[in-house]
């Protein structure tokens, strides 16, 4: 289901809470998914799960093997 741009943040969180599963990246919508314990798979690039979670058992984190990991550098 693609609801990009058609919901408010509160509506999006409600949809995530009702979902059977959630797939996302280390960003805003992933936090409510973890908070309401929706089974989730989160994709991490150069960020680190040590600093950015996940801290719920309902979340599986997959990390990319990139040379600078863990780095958070923005141009």
PDB file of N, CA, C, O and CB in Angstrom:
ATOM      1  N   UNK A   1       0.844  -1.166   0.000  1.00  0.00           N
ATOM      2  CA  UNK A   1       0.000   0.000   0.000  1.00  0.00           C
ATOM      3  C   UNK A   1       0.894   1.235   0.000  1.00  0.00           C
ATOM      4  O   UNK A   1       1.773   1.365   0.852  1.00  0.00           O
ATOM      5  CB  UNK A   1      -0.963  -0.005   1.215  1.00  0.00           C
ATOM      6  N   UNK A   2       0.683   2.111  -0.917  1.00  0.00           N
ATOM      7  CA  UNK A   2       1.469   3.336  -1.021  1.00  0.00           C
ATOM      8  C   UNK A   2       0.576   4.519  -0.686  1.00  0.00           C
ATOM      9  O   UNK A   2      -0.298   4.888  -1.471  1.00  0.00           O
ATOM     10  CB  UNK A   2       2.088   3.492  -2.442  1.00  0.00           C
ATOM     11  N   UNK A   3       0.796   5.109   0.477  1.00  0.00           N
ATOM     12  CA  UNK A   3       0.013   6.258   0.915  1.00  0.00           C
ATOM     13  C   UNK A   3       0.858   7.526   1.010  1.00  0.00           C
ATOM     14  O   UNK A   3       0.495   8.474   1.707  1.00  0.00           O
ATOM     15  CB  UNK A   3      -0.630   5.966   2.257  1.00  0.00           C
ATOM     16  N   UNK A   4       1.987   7.533   0.305  1.00  0.00           N
ATOM     17  CA  UNK A   4       2.892   8.674   0.363  1.00  0.00           C
ATOM     18  C   UNK A   4       2.145   9.955  -0.015  1.00  0.00           C
ATOM     19  O   UNK A   4       1.525  10.041  -1.075  1.00  0.00           O
ATOM     20  CB  UNK A   4       4.104   8.457  -0.571  1.00  0.00           C
ATOM     21  N   UNK A   5       2.219  10.934   0.865  1.00  0.00           N
ATOM     22  CA  UNK A   5       1.619  12.232   0.607  1.00  0.00           C
ATOM     23  C   UNK A   5       0.120  12.311   0.810  1.00  0.00           C
ATOM     24  O   UNK A   5      -0.463  13.383   0.647  1.00  0.00           O
ATOM     25  CB  UNK A   5       1.922  12.630  -0.758  1.00  0.00           C
ATOM     26  N   UNK A   6      -0.525  11.202   1.165  1.00  0.00           N
ATOM     27  CA  UNK A   6      -1.978  11.238   1.304  1.00  0.00           C
ATOM     28  C   UNK A   6      -2.452  11.089   2.747  1.00  0.00           C
ATOM     29  O   UNK A   6      -3.655  10.998   2.990  1.00  0.00           O
ATOM     30  CB  UNK A   6      -2.589  10.156   0.468  1.00  0.00           C
ATOM     31  N   UNK A   7      -1.529  11.062   3.707  1.00  0.00           N
ATOM     32  CA  UNK A   7      -1.914  10.939   5.106  1.00  0.00           C
ATOM     33  C   UNK A   7      -1.134  11.941   5.954  1.00  0.00           C
ATOM     34  O   UNK A   7      -0.062  12.411   5.572  1.00  0.00           O
ATOM     35  CB  UNK A   7      -1.675   9.502   5.612  1.00  0.00           C
ATOM     36  N   UNK A   8      -1.699  12.248   7.098  1.00  0.00           N
ATOM     37  CA  UNK A   8      -0.976  13.044   8.088  1.00  0.00           C
ATOM     38  C   UNK A   8      -0.044  12.100   8.842  1.00  0.00           C
ATOM     39  O   UNK A   8      -0.200  10.883   8.736  1.00  0.00           O
ATOM     40  CB  UNK A   8      -1.963  13.787   9.072  1.00  0.00           C
ATOM     41  N   UNK A   9       0.925  12.623   9.604  1.00  0.00           N
ATOM     42  CA  UNK A   9       1.775  11.734  10.398  1.00  0.00           C
ATOM     43  C   UNK A   9       0.980  10.862  11.371  1.00  0.00           C
ATOM     44  O   UNK A   9       1.327   9.699  11.579  1.00  0.00           O
ATOM     45  CB  UNK A   9       2.788  12.551  11.167  1.00  0.00           C
ATOM     46  N   UNK A  10      -0.074  11.405  11.964  1.00  0.00           N
ATOM     47  CA  UNK A  10      -0.900  10.622  12.910  1.00  0.00           C
ATOM     48  C   UNK A  10      -1.637   9.504  12.165  1.00  0.00           C
ATOM     49  O   UNK A  10      -1.715   8.380  12.659  1.00  0.00           O
ATOM     50  CB  UNK A  10      -1.926  11.546  13.649  1.00  0.00           C
ATOM     51  N   UNK A  11      -2.174   9.806  10.988  1.00  0.00           N
ATOM     52  CA  UNK A  11      -2.852   8.772  10.195  1.00  0.00           C
ATOM     53  C   UNK A  11      -1.864   7.696   9.761  1.00  0.00           C
ATOM     54  O   UNK A  11      -2.186   6.508   9.779  1.00  0.00           O
ATOM     55  CB  UNK A  11      -3.536   9.395   8.960  1.00  0.00           C
ATOM     56  N   UNK A  12      -0.666   8.112   9.371  1.00  0.00           N
ATOM     57  CA  UNK A  12       0.358   7.143   8.959  1.00  0.00           C
ATOM     58  C   UNK A  12       0.704   6.216  10.121  1.00  0.00           C
ATOM     59  O   UNK A  12       0.823   5.005   9.934  1.00  0.00           O
ATOM     60  CB  UNK A  12       1.631   7.871   8.454  1.00  0.00           C
ATOM     61  N   UNK A  13       0.867   6.774  11.317  1.00  0.00           N
ATOM     62  CA  UNK A  13       1.169   5.946  12.488  1.00  0.00           C
ATOM     63  C   UNK A  13       0.036   4.962  12.765  1.00  0.00           C
ATOM     64  O   UNK A  13       0.288   3.810  13.119  1.00  0.00           O
ATOM     65  CB  UNK A  13       1.415   6.828  13.723  1.00  0.00           C
ATOM     66  N   UNK A  14      -1.202   5.407  12.607  1.00  0.00           N
ATOM     67  CA  UNK A  14      -2.351   4.512  12.783  1.00  0.00           C
ATOM     68  C   UNK A  14      -2.356   3.388  11.765  1.00  0.00           C
ATOM     69  O   UNK A  14      -2.656   2.243  12.105  1.00  0.00           O
ATOM     70  CB  UNK A  14      -3.646   5.294  12.684  1.00  0.00           C
ATOM     71  N   UNK A  15      -2.028   3.702  10.519  1.00  0.00           N
ATOM     72  CA  UNK A  15      -1.953   2.669   9.479  1.00  0.00           C
ATOM     73  C   UNK A  15      -0.856   1.663   9.791  1.00  0.00           C
ATOM     74  O   UNK A  15      -1.042   0.459   9.608  1.00  0.00           O
ATOM     75  CB  UNK A  15      -1.706   3.304   8.104  1.00  0.00           C
ATOM     76  N   UNK A  16       0.288   2.153  10.263  1.00  0.00           N
ATOM     77  CA  UNK A  16       1.398   1.264  10.617  1.00  0.00           C
ATOM     78  C   UNK A  16       1.002   0.361  11.775  1.00  0.00           C
ATOM     79  O   UNK A  16       1.349  -0.820  11.790  1.00  0.00           O
ATOM     80  CB  UNK A  16       2.656   2.078  10.982  1.00  0.00           C
ATOM     81  N   UNK A  17       0.278   0.909  12.744  1.00  0.00           N
ATOM     82  CA  UNK A  17      -0.160   0.117  13.895  1.00  0.00           C
ATOM     83  C   UNK A  17      -1.098  -1.007  13.473  1.00  0.00           C
ATOM     84  O   UNK A  17      -1.112  -2.069  14.096  1.00  0.00           O
ATOM     85  CB  UNK A  17      -0.851   1.012  14.923  1.00  0.00           C
ATOM     86  N   UNK A  18      -1.876  -0.784  12.428  1.00  0.00           N
ATOM     87  CA  UNK A  18      -2.832  -1.791  11.950  1.00  0.00           C
ATOM     88  C   UNK A  18      -2.231  -2.761  10.925  1.00  0.00           C
ATOM     89  O   UNK A  18      -2.863  -3.753  10.561  1.00  0.00           O
ATOM     90  CB  UNK A  18      -4.030  -1.101  11.340  1.00  0.00           C
ATOM     91  N   UNK A  19      -1.027  -2.476  10.468  1.00  0.00           N
ATOM     92  CA  UNK A  19      -0.404  -3.288   9.417  1.00  0.00           C
ATOM     93  C   UNK A  19       0.041  -4.652   9.947  1.00  0.00           C
ATOM     94  O   UNK A  19       0.336  -4.802  11.132  1.00  0.00           O
ATOM     95  CB  UNK A  19       0.795  -2.548   8.818  1.00  0.00           C
ATOM     96  N   UNK A  20       0.084  -5.632   9.064  1.00  0.00           N
ATOM     97  CA  UNK A  20       0.615  -6.950   9.413  1.00  0.00           C
ATOM     98  C   UNK A  20       2.127  -6.901   9.549  1.00  0.00           C
ATOM     99  O   UNK A  20       2.710  -7.652  10.330  1.00  0.00           O
ATOM    100  CB  UNK A  20       0.213  -7.991   8.361  1.00  0.00           C
ATOM    101  N   UNK A  21       2.768  -6.008   8.780  1.00  0.00           N
ATOM    102  CA  UNK A  21       4.226  -5.879   8.811  1.00  0.00           C
ATOM    103  C   UNK A  21       4.605  -4.528   8.219  1.00  0.00           C
ATOM    104  O   UNK A  21       3.814  -3.879   7.534  1.00  0.00           O
ATOM    105  CB  UNK A  21       4.919  -7.046   8.031  1.00  0.00           C
ATOM    106  N   UNK A  22       5.852  -4.124   8.506  1.00  0.00           N
ATOM    107  CA  UNK A  22       6.371  -2.850   8.020  1.00  0.00           C
ATOM    108  C   UNK A  22       7.803  -3.059   7.554  1.00  0.00           C
ATOM    109  O   UNK A  22       8.585  -3.734   8.222  1.00  0.00           O
ATOM    110  CB  UNK A  22       6.298  -1.749   9.123  1.00  0.00           C
ATOM    111  N   UNK A  23       8.148  -2.480   6.406  1.00  0.00           N
ATOM    112  CA  UNK A  23       9.519  -2.477   5.909  1.00  0.00           C
ATOM    113  C   UNK A  23       9.901  -1.024   5.690  1.00  0.00           C
ATOM    114  O   UNK A  23       9.181  -0.279   5.025  1.00  0.00           O
ATOM    115  CB  UNK A  23       9.671  -3.325   4.585  1.00  0.00           C
ATOM    116  N   UNK A  24      11.041  -0.619   6.252  1.00  0.00           N
ATOM    117  CA  UNK A  24      11.447   0.772   6.120  1.00  0.00           C
ATOM    118  C   UNK A  24      12.931   0.945   6.343  1.00  0.00           C
ATOM    119  O   UNK A  24      13.681  -0.022   6.479  1.00  0.00           O
ATOM    120  CB  UNK A  24      10.681   1.635   7.087  1.00  0.00           C
ATOM    121  N   UNK A  25      13.335   2.198   6.378  1.00  0.00           N
ATOM    122  CA  UNK A  25      14.730   2.531   6.636  1.00  0.00           C
ATOM    123  C   UNK A  25      14.817   3.207   7.998  1.00  0.00           C
ATOM    124  O   UNK A  25      13.802   3.419   8.663  1.00  0.00           O
ATOM    125  CB  UNK A  25      15.314   3.448   5.514  1.00  0.00           C
ATOM    126  N   UNK A  26      16.022   3.539   8.402  1.00  0.00           N
ATOM    127  CA  UNK A  26      16.238   4.207   9.682  1.00  0.00           C
ATOM    128  C   UNK A  26      15.756   5.650   9.561  1.00  0.00           C
ATOM    129  O   UNK A  26      16.550   6.564   9.338  1.00  0.00           O
ATOM    130  CB  UNK A  26      17.744   4.150  10.105  1.00  0.00           C
ATOM    131  N   UNK A  27      14.434   5.843   9.713  1.00  0.00           N
ATOM    132  CA  UNK A  27      13.868   7.188   9.600  1.00  0.00           C
ATOM    133  C   UNK A  27      12.607   7.313  10.445  1.00  0.00           C
ATOM    134  O   UNK A  27      12.283   6.408  11.214  1.00  0.00           O
ATOM    135  CB  UNK A  27      13.558   7.522   8.133  1.00  0.00           C
ATOM    136  N   UNK A  28      11.906   8.408  10.311  1.00  0.00           N
ATOM    137  CA  UNK A  28      10.743   8.728  11.133  1.00  0.00           C
ATOM    138  C   UNK A  28       9.674   7.674  11.248  1.00  0.00           C
ATOM    139  O   UNK A  28       9.351   7.286  12.371  1.00  0.00           O
ATOM    140  CB  UNK A  28      10.135   9.913  10.625  1.00  0.00           C
ATOM    141  N   UNK A  29       9.086   7.172  10.144  1.00  0.00           N
ATOM    142  CA  UNK A  29       7.996   6.208  10.273  1.00  0.00           C
ATOM    143  C   UNK A  29       8.397   4.884  10.932  1.00  0.00           C
ATOM    144  O   UNK A  29       7.536   4.148  11.415  1.00  0.00           O
ATOM    145  CB  UNK A  29       7.433   5.926   8.923  1.00  0.00           C
ATOM    146  N   UNK A  30       9.667   4.588  10.953  1.00  0.00           N
ATOM    147  CA  UNK A  30      10.112   3.343  11.587  1.00  0.00           C
ATOM    148  C   UNK A  30       9.963   3.396  13.102  1.00  0.00           C
ATOM    149  O   UNK A  30       9.795   2.359  13.743  1.00  0.00           O
ATOM    150  CB  UNK A  30      11.564   3.055  11.223  1.00  0.00           C
ATOM    151  N   UNK A  31      10.021   4.578  13.672  1.00  0.00           N
ATOM    152  CA  UNK A  31       9.914   4.710  15.125  1.00  0.00           C
ATOM    153  C   UNK A  31       8.530   4.342  15.636  1.00  0.00           C
ATOM    154  O   UNK A  31       8.443   3.583  16.601  1.00  0.00           O
ATOM    155  CB  UNK A  31      10.251   6.123  15.544  1.00  0.00           C
ATOM    156  N   UNK A  32       7.422   4.841  15.039  1.00  0.00           N
ATOM    157  CA  UNK A  32       6.117   4.390  15.511  1.00  0.00           C
ATOM    158  C   UNK A  32       5.896   2.900  15.257  1.00  0.00           C
ATOM    159  O   UNK A  32       5.220   2.237  16.043  1.00  0.00           O
ATOM    160  CB  UNK A  32       5.019   5.192  14.843  1.00  0.00           C
ATOM    161  N   UNK A  33       6.451   2.371  14.182  1.00  0.00           N
ATOM    162  CA  UNK A  33       6.310   0.934  13.919  1.00  0.00           C
ATOM    163  C   UNK A  33       6.908   0.127  15.068  1.00  0.00           C
ATOM    164  O   UNK A  33       6.308  -0.845  15.527  1.00  0.00           O
ATOM    165  CB  UNK A  33       6.993   0.551  12.582  1.00  0.00           C
ATOM    166  N   UNK A  34       8.077   0.528  15.526  1.00  0.00           N
ATOM    167  CA  UNK A  34       8.704  -0.155  16.660  1.00  0.00           C
ATOM    168  C   UNK A  34       7.918   0.088  17.943  1.00  0.00           C
ATOM    169  O   UNK A  34       7.758  -0.823  18.755  1.00  0.00           O
ATOM    170  CB  UNK A  34      10.156   0.314  16.834  1.00  0.00           C
ATOM    171  N   UNK A  35       7.430   1.303  18.128  1.00  0.00           N
ATOM    172  CA  UNK A  35       6.726   1.653  19.364  1.00  0.00           C
ATOM    173  C   UNK A  35       5.453   0.840  19.557  1.00  0.00           C
ATOM    174  O   UNK A  35       5.115   0.466  20.680  1.00  0.00           O
ATOM    175  CB  UNK A  35       6.389   3.128  19.368  1.00  0.00           C
ATOM    176  N   UNK A  36       4.747   0.566  18.459  1.00  0.00           N
ATOM    177  CA  UNK A  36       3.503  -0.211  18.575  1.00  0.00           C
ATOM    178  C   UNK A  36       3.740  -1.698  18.305  1.00  0.00           C
ATOM    179  O   UNK A  36       2.799  -2.488  18.238  1.00  0.00           O
ATOM    180  CB  UNK A  36       2.445   0.331  17.601  1.00  0.00           C
ATOM    181  N   UNK A  37       5.015  -2.063  18.153  1.00  0.00           N
ATOM    182  CA  UNK A  37       5.447  -3.446  17.981  1.00  0.00           C
ATOM    183  C   UNK A  37       4.869  -4.130  16.726  1.00  0.00           C
ATOM    184  O   UNK A  37       4.573  -5.325  16.735  1.00  0.00           O
ATOM    185  CB  UNK A  37       5.062  -4.235  19.199  1.00  0.00           C
ATOM    186  N   UNK A  38       4.720  -3.348  15.659  1.00  0.00           N
ATOM    187  CA  UNK A  38       4.387  -3.940  14.364  1.00  0.00           C
ATOM    188  C   UNK A  38       5.621  -4.694  13.885  1.00  0.00           C
ATOM    189  O   UNK A  38       6.709  -4.118  13.863  1.00  0.00           O
ATOM    190  CB  UNK A  38       3.934  -2.843  13.315  1.00  0.00           C
ATOM    191  N   UNK A  39       5.491  -5.965  13.499  1.00  0.00           N
ATOM    192  CA  UNK A  39       6.671  -6.687  12.995  1.00  0.00           C
ATOM    193  C   UNK A  39       7.308  -5.896  11.850  1.00  0.00           C
ATOM    194  O   UNK A  39       6.647  -5.547  10.873  1.00  0.00           O
ATOM    195  CB  UNK A  39       6.283  -8.125  12.516  1.00  0.00           C
ATOM    196  N   UNK A  40       8.604  -5.622  11.994  1.00  0.00           N
ATOM    197  CA  UNK A  40       9.268  -4.712  11.066  1.00  0.00           C
ATOM    198  C   UNK A  40      10.629  -5.220  10.636  1.00  0.00           C
ATOM    199  O   UNK A  40      11.325  -5.905  11.386  1.00  0.00           O
ATOM    200  CB  UNK A  40       9.412  -3.350  11.689  1.00  0.00           C
ATOM    201  N   UNK A  41      10.996  -4.869   9.407  1.00  0.00           N
ATOM    202  CA  UNK A  41      12.352  -5.055   8.907  1.00  0.00           C
ATOM    203  C   UNK A  41      12.855  -3.669   8.545  1.00  0.00           C
ATOM    204  O   UNK A  41      12.269  -2.979   7.712  1.00  0.00           O
ATOM    205  CB  UNK A  41      12.409  -6.050   7.669  1.00  0.00           C
ATOM    206  N   UNK A  42      13.959  -3.268   9.188  1.00  0.00           N
ATOM    207  CA  UNK A  42      14.539  -1.943   8.940  1.00  0.00           C
ATOM    208  C   UNK A  42      15.881  -2.087   8.254  1.00  0.00           C
ATOM    209  O   UNK A  42      16.703  -2.918   8.639  1.00  0.00           O
ATOM    210  CB  UNK A  42      14.694  -1.150  10.253  1.00  0.00           C
ATOM    211  N   UNK A  43      16.096  -1.274   7.239  1.00  0.00           N
ATOM    212  CA  UNK A  43      17.323  -1.307   6.459  1.00  0.00           C
ATOM    213  C   UNK A  43      18.223  -0.153   6.892  1.00  0.00           C
ATOM    214  O   UNK A  43      17.812   1.007   6.885  1.00  0.00           O
ATOM    215  CB  UNK A  43      17.016  -1.231   4.939  1.00  0.00           C
ATOM    216  N   UNK A  44      19.444  -0.485   7.265  1.00  0.00           N
ATOM    217  CA  UNK A  44      20.426   0.509   7.701  1.00  0.00           C
ATOM    218  C   UNK A  44      21.557   0.562   6.683  1.00  0.00           C
ATOM    219  O   UNK A  44      22.025  -0.477   6.218  1.00  0.00           O
ATOM    220  CB  UNK A  44      20.976   0.174   9.125  1.00  0.00           C
ATOM    221  N   UNK A  45      21.994   1.760   6.337  1.00  0.00           N
ATOM    222  CA  UNK A  45      23.143   1.949   5.457  1.00  0.00           C
ATOM    223  C   UNK A  45      24.365   2.269   6.295  1.00  0.00           C
ATOM    224  O   UNK A  45      24.861   1.399   7.010  1.00  0.00           O
ATOM    225  CB  UNK A  45      22.878   3.072   4.424  1.00  0.00           C
ATOM    226  N   UNK A  46      24.866   3.501   6.225  1.00  0.00           N
ATOM    227  CA  UNK A  46      26.059   3.843   6.990  1.00  0.00           C
ATOM    228  C   UNK A  46      25.774   4.123   8.464  1.00  0.00           C
ATOM    229  O   UNK A  46      26.708   4.206   9.263  1.00  0.00           O
ATOM    230  CB  UNK A  46      26.721   5.038   6.377  1.00  0.00           C
ATOM    231  N   UNK A  47      24.496   4.271   8.841  1.00  0.00           N
ATOM    232  CA  UNK A  47      24.189   4.520  10.252  1.00  0.00           C
ATOM    233  C   UNK A  47      24.352   3.228  11.044  1.00  0.00           C
ATOM    234  O   UNK A  47      24.434   2.139  10.475  1.00  0.00           O
ATOM    235  CB  UNK A  47      22.749   5.084  10.418  1.00  0.00           C
ATOM    236  N   UNK A  48      24.397   3.366  12.347  1.00  0.00           N
ATOM    237  CA  UNK A  48      24.641   2.210  13.191  1.00  0.00           C
ATOM    238  C   UNK A  48      23.425   1.850  14.032  1.00  0.00           C
ATOM    239  O   UNK A  48      22.740   2.727  14.558  1.00  0.00           O
ATOM    240  CB  UNK A  48      25.826   2.465  14.087  1.00  0.00           C
ATOM    241  N   UNK A  49      23.171   0.587  14.151  1.00  0.00           N
ATOM    242  CA  UNK A  49      22.082   0.130  15.007  1.00  0.00           C
ATOM    243  C   UNK A  49      22.445   0.331  16.477  1.00  0.00           C
ATOM    244  O   UNK A  49      21.556   0.365  17.327  1.00  0.00           O
ATOM    245  CB  UNK A  49      21.759  -1.351  14.730  1.00  0.00           C
ATOM    246  N   UNK A  50      23.727   0.465  16.789  1.00  0.00           N
ATOM    247  CA  UNK A  50      24.140   0.686  18.174  1.00  0.00           C
ATOM    248  C   UNK A  50      23.645   2.032  18.688  1.00  0.00           C
ATOM    249  O   UNK A  50      23.286   2.157  19.859  1.00  0.00           O
ATOM    250  CB  UNK A  50      25.661   0.608  18.295  1.00  0.00           C
ATOM    251  N   UNK A  51      23.624   3.035  17.821  1.00  0.00           N
ATOM    252  CA  UNK A  51      23.181   4.367  18.217  1.00  0.00           C
ATOM    253  C   UNK A  51      21.705   4.594  17.903  1.00  0.00           C
ATOM    254  O   UNK A  51      21.023   5.320  18.626  1.00  0.00           O
ATOM    255  CB  UNK A  51      24.022   5.422  17.527  1.00  0.00           C
ATOM    256  N   UNK A  52      21.212   3.984  16.838  1.00  0.00           N
ATOM    257  CA  UNK A  52      19.880   4.301  16.328  1.00  0.00           C
ATOM    258  C   UNK A  52      18.867   3.181  16.489  1.00  0.00           C
ATOM    259  O   UNK A  52      17.840   3.196  15.810  1.00  0.00           O
ATOM    260  CB  UNK A  52      19.974   4.659  14.894  1.00  0.00           C
ATOM    261  N   UNK A  53      19.113   2.215  17.356  1.00  0.00           N
ATOM    262  CA  UNK A  53      18.152   1.134  17.577  1.00  0.00           C
ATOM    263  C   UNK A  53      18.328   0.027  16.573  1.00  0.00           C
ATOM    264  O   UNK A  53      19.340   0.014  15.872  1.00  0.00           O
ATOM    265  CB  UNK A  53      16.736   1.658  17.514  1.00  0.00           C
ATOM    266  N   UNK A  54      17.438  -0.867  16.465  1.00  0.00           N
ATOM    267  CA  UNK A  54      16.137  -0.949  17.124  1.00  0.00           C
ATOM    268  C   UNK A  54      16.248  -1.540  18.517  1.00  0.00           C
ATOM    269  O   UNK A  54      17.188  -2.270  18.834  1.00  0.00           O
ATOM    270  CB  UNK A  54      15.177  -1.776  16.291  1.00  0.00           C
ATOM    271  N   UNK A  55      15.272  -1.208  19.332  1.00  0.00           N
ATOM    272  CA  UNK A  55      15.285  -1.709  20.704  1.00  0.00           C
ATOM    273  C   UNK A  55      14.067  -2.568  21.025  1.00  0.00           C
ATOM    274  O   UNK A  55      13.856  -2.918  22.186  1.00  0.00           O
ATOM    275  CB  UNK A  55      15.359  -0.553  21.673  1.00  0.00           C
ATOM    276  N   UNK A  56      13.274  -2.911  20.040  1.00  0.00           N
ATOM    277  CA  UNK A  56      12.107  -3.765  20.239  1.00  0.00           C
ATOM    278  C   UNK A  56      12.355  -5.126  19.611  1.00  0.00           C
ATOM    279  O   UNK A  56      12.995  -5.225  18.565  1.00  0.00           O
ATOM    280  CB  UNK A  56      10.841  -3.116  19.642  1.00  0.00           C
ATOM    281  N   UNK A  57      11.855  -6.161  20.239  1.00  0.00           N
ATOM    282  CA  UNK A  57      12.004  -7.506  19.689  1.00  0.00           C
ATOM    283  C   UNK A  57      11.238  -7.728  18.405  1.00  0.00           C
ATOM    284  O   UNK A  57      11.502  -8.690  17.683  1.00  0.00           O
ATOM    285  CB  UNK A  57      11.567  -8.507  20.692  1.00  0.00           C
ATOM    286  N   UNK A  58      10.288  -6.849  18.106  1.00  0.00           N
ATOM    287  CA  UNK A  58       9.486  -6.988  16.889  1.00  0.00           C
ATOM    288  C   UNK A  58      10.206  -6.479  15.648  1.00  0.00           C
ATOM    289  O   UNK A  58       9.685  -6.578  14.537  1.00  0.00           O
ATOM    290  CB  UNK A  58       8.180  -6.253  17.047  1.00  0.00           C
ATOM    291  N   UNK A  59      11.413  -5.929  15.841  1.00  0.00           N
ATOM    292  CA  UNK A  59      12.143  -5.305  14.738  1.00  0.00           C
ATOM    293  C   UNK A  59      13.375  -6.126  14.374  1.00  0.00           C
ATOM    294  O   UNK A  59      14.156  -6.513  15.243  1.00  0.00           O
ATOM    295  CB  UNK A  59      12.551  -3.870  15.104  1.00  0.00           C
ATOM    296  N   UNK A  60      13.535  -6.384  13.084  1.00  0.00           N
ATOM    297  CA  UNK A  60      14.744  -7.009  12.554  1.00  0.00           C
ATOM    298  C   UNK A  60      15.504  -5.944  11.780  1.00  0.00           C
ATOM    299  O   UNK A  60      14.945  -5.282  10.906  1.00  0.00           O
ATOM    300  CB  UNK A  60      14.408  -8.251  11.645  1.00  0.00           C
ATOM    301  N   UNK A  61      16.779  -5.784  12.104  1.00  0.00           N
ATOM    302  CA  UNK A  61      17.597  -4.776  11.430  1.00  0.00           C
ATOM    303  C   UNK A  61      18.560  -5.454  10.466  1.00  0.00           C
ATOM    304  O   UNK A  61      19.236  -6.419  10.824  1.00  0.00           O
ATOM    305  CB  UNK A  61      18.374  -3.918  12.458  1.00  0.00           C
ATOM    306  N   UNK A  62      18.616  -4.942   9.244  1.00  0.00           N
ATOM    307  CA  UNK A  62      19.563  -5.408   8.241  1.00  0.00           C
ATOM    308  C   UNK A  62      20.508  -4.257   7.929  1.00  0.00           C
ATOM    309  O   UNK A  62      20.066  -3.141   7.656  1.00  0.00           O
ATOM    310  CB  UNK A  62      18.832  -5.914   6.949  1.00  0.00           C
ATOM    311  N   UNK A  63      21.806  -4.527   7.968  1.00  0.00           N
ATOM    312  CA  UNK A  63      22.801  -3.474   7.777  1.00  0.00           C
ATOM    313  C   UNK A  63      23.639  -3.726   6.537  1.00  0.00           C
ATOM    314  O   UNK A  63      24.001  -4.862   6.232  1.00  0.00           O
ATOM    315  CB  UNK A  63      23.703  -3.367   8.999  1.00  0.00           C
ATOM    316  N   UNK A  64      23.940  -2.654   5.831  1.00  0.00           N
ATOM    317  CA  UNK A  64      24.814  -2.736   4.669  1.00  0.00           C
ATOM    318  C   UNK A  64      26.265  -2.774   5.137  1.00  0.00           C
ATOM    319  O   UNK A  64      26.621  -2.155   6.140  1.00  0.00           O
ATOM    320  CB  UNK A  64      24.575  -1.541   3.706  1.00  0.00           C
ATOM    321  N   UNK A  65      27.075  -3.491   4.417  1.00  0.00           N
ATOM    322  CA  UNK A  65      28.506  -3.541   4.720  1.00  0.00           C
ATOM    323  C   UNK A  65      29.205  -2.473   3.886  1.00  0.00           C
ATOM    324  O   UNK A  65      29.759  -2.760   2.825  1.00  0.00           O
ATOM    325  CB  UNK A  65      29.106  -4.966   4.431  1.00  0.00           C
ATOM    326  N   UNK A  66      29.170  -1.234   4.384  1.00  0.00           N
ATOM    327  CA  UNK A  66      29.799  -0.125   3.672  1.00  0.00           C
ATOM    328  C   UNK A  66      31.081   0.271   4.400  1.00  0.00           C
ATOM    329  O   UNK A  66      31.149   0.154   5.624  1.00  0.00           O
ATOM    330  CB  UNK A  66      28.828   1.089   3.557  1.00  0.00           C
ATOM    331  N   UNK A  67      32.100   0.739   3.673  1.00  0.00           N
ATOM    332  CA  UNK A  67      33.410   1.000   4.276  1.00  0.00           C
ATOM    333  C   UNK A  67      33.405   1.994   5.434  1.00  0.00           C
ATOM    334  O   UNK A  67      34.205   1.860   6.360  1.00  0.00           O
ATOM    335  CB  UNK A  67      34.330   1.496   3.235  1.00  0.00           C
ATOM    336  N   UNK A  68      32.537   2.966   5.400  1.00  0.00           N
ATOM    337  CA  UNK A  68      32.584   3.995   6.439  1.00  0.00           C
ATOM    338  C   UNK A  68      31.703   3.662   7.640  1.00  0.00           C
ATOM    339  O   UNK A  68      31.632   4.454   8.580  1.00  0.00           O
ATOM    340  CB  UNK A  68      32.164   5.325   5.862  1.00  0.00           C
ATOM    341  N   UNK A  69      31.049   2.539   7.633  1.00  0.00           N
ATOM    342  CA  UNK A  69      30.113   2.206   8.708  1.00  0.00           C
ATOM    343  C   UNK A  69      30.843   1.961  10.006  1.00  0.00           C
ATOM    344  O   UNK A  69      31.844   1.246   9.976  1.00  0.00           O
ATOM    345  CB  UNK A  69      29.285   0.985   8.342  1.00  0.00           C
ATOM    346  N   UNK A  70      30.438   2.481  11.129  1.00  0.00           N
ATOM    347  CA  UNK A  70      29.302   3.374  11.305  1.00  0.00           C
ATOM    348  C   UNK A  70      29.718   4.831  11.167  1.00  0.00           C
ATOM    349  O   UNK A  70      30.543   5.320  11.939  1.00  0.00           O
ATOM    350  CB  UNK A  70      28.653   3.141  12.660  1.00  0.00           C
ATOM    351  N   UNK A  71      29.166   5.505  10.215  1.00  0.00           N
ATOM    352  CA  UNK A  71      29.456   6.919  10.054  1.00  0.00           C
ATOM    353  C   UNK A  71      28.179   7.661   9.808  1.00  0.00           C
ATOM    354  O   UNK A  71      27.242   7.128   9.213  1.00  0.00           O
ATOM    355  CB  UNK A  71      30.444   7.160   8.919  1.00  0.00           C
ATOM    356  N   UNK A  72      28.136   8.877  10.259  1.00  0.00           N
ATOM    357  CA  UNK A  72      27.005   9.747   9.968  1.00  0.00           C
ATOM    358  C   UNK A  72      27.617  11.062   9.502  1.00  0.00           C
ATOM    359  O   UNK A  72      27.829  11.985  10.289  1.00  0.00           O
ATOM    360  CB  UNK A  72      26.044   9.942  11.231  1.00  0.00           C
ATOM    361  N   UNK A  73      27.890  11.121   8.231  1.00  0.00           N
ATOM    362  CA  UNK A  73      28.491  12.322   7.643  1.00  0.00           C
ATOM    363  C   UNK A  73      27.580  12.859   6.585  1.00  0.00           C
ATOM    364  O   UNK A  73      27.144  12.140   5.686  1.00  0.00           O
ATOM    365  CB  UNK A  73      29.882  12.030   7.056  1.00  0.00           C
ATOM    366  N   UNK A  74      27.299  14.123   6.699  1.00  0.00           N
ATOM    367  CA  UNK A  74      26.449  14.771   5.714  1.00  0.00           C
ATOM    368  C   UNK A  74      27.248  15.873   5.047  1.00  0.00           C
ATOM    369  O   UNK A  74      28.007  16.580   5.710  1.00  0.00           O
ATOM    370  CB  UNK A  74      25.154  15.333   6.362  1.00  0.00           C
ATOM    371  N   UNK A  75      27.082  16.026   3.729  1.00  0.00           N
ATOM    372  CA  UNK A  75      27.842  17.063   3.009  1.00  0.00           C
ATOM    373  C   UNK A  75      27.495  18.451   3.472  1.00  0.00           C
ATOM    374  O   UNK A  75      28.046  19.428   2.964  1.00  0.00           O
ATOM    375  CB  UNK A  75      27.598  16.961   1.525  1.00  0.00           C
TER     376      UNK A  75
END
